[in-house]
Amino acid sequence: MKNNLICVLIGAPGAGKGTQAKNVANYYNCKLISTGDILRENVENRTVLGLEAKKYIDNGNLAPAQIVVSMIKNVIKSSVENKAGADKSFLFDGFPRDLEQNKLFEQILDELNLSIKGVIYINIEDDIVYERLTNRRICPKCNRVYHLKFNPPKFDNLCDDCKVKLITREDDKIDVIKNRLEVYKQLTYPLIEYYRKKNKVVEINGNKNADDVLKDIISGINCAR
Ligand SMILES: [Zn+2]
């Protein structure tokens, strides 16, 4: 990846975005920035921003865009300063998630003299999201993830390692998935349109298996640069 190549990875819940983000960041040796991780770190380390965010999270709300973007700015700044003149490539996982975050994000990139080179959009059909998520089971003890069809446990509904009964994550229940998908579309589709008009969207067919999706992402990025 070229110096200062900044990419954003967008995809519905169940699109395999987290896995692909790690693979792509490894492949290009760029810094992966995931909002979820950054929020967690700030809250755990009790930073000023983390404590502020916690108030919202504890009440079941999302942290405001301004707080999230400030956290991200700190990460970019310290990373850029530590590697003066060196590679400044970043891959953002799930951020920005809407136009509001994006506006603030573009401002800080401007300040740091950086810009988004491409938005990788993993497009996946709703049916496949349901298929993947409703069949997902997790071991409550070791967090190992199973899929009832593609990666089932050896014994019915028991973890191979711990022999503990598997559970369905709250997030993977059908009504919750429906809601997550709706929220995602409402927030993120306008963002995809915004970048489409700027010719920066690399659309990837997310209905394939993970290896093929990764290949498509890499060839998509190589074409976009
Ligand atoms: Zn287990």
Residues whose N, C-alpha, C, O or C-beta is under 5 A from the ligand:
A	BS01	ZN	C139 K141 C142 R144 C159 D161 C162
